[in-house]
């Protein structure tokens, strides 16, 4: 277990200043990095707990305030997502570039962890950005439009509830089929009875699976 420090960094993209909440293990070495992507509620603060836990295990974690690129505070429908998605994608691309230059980060070991909308962004980035080595997908999916632009992919951990009424579990199975077709390594856990968002034992189990997957594919 590492002791951790918390701070905030700012980088520029598209003429906007974008914040990153940083959760860093202490030490002189270069750590594997995780960029965390919140869901459509804009709740970057909700990622503080998992970010801190991963940092204590030796990951440099950066939670990206990607809504700042578009001035978004809340999502009022799919049209808002469709309109802003390209700008958020560019913000994530530039965030990977910025994180890769940080003194605590091994630029060859950068992964993405997304909740809901953030997972859609993470998986979309993984289809075009070879710097992304791994994605952890919490109750998200892969936009069908991105199949037209896909150039590559990376190992994915899929975590979804079978009673999710916000992002149907069918999204997880569609992603699974695509990964199998392309022979991309993945793991998947579908939680019976779970909806959109995890708590209690399911939250704990998903965290342990996340850590094990990262240790296997990113930390090594």
Helices and strands as residue ranges (DSSP letters): E 4-13, E 16-25, E 31-37, G 44-47, H 48-56, E 59-64, G 66-69, H 78-100, E 105-115, H 117-126, E 132-138, G 144-148, E 155-161, H 170-181, E 186-191, H 200-214, I 215-219
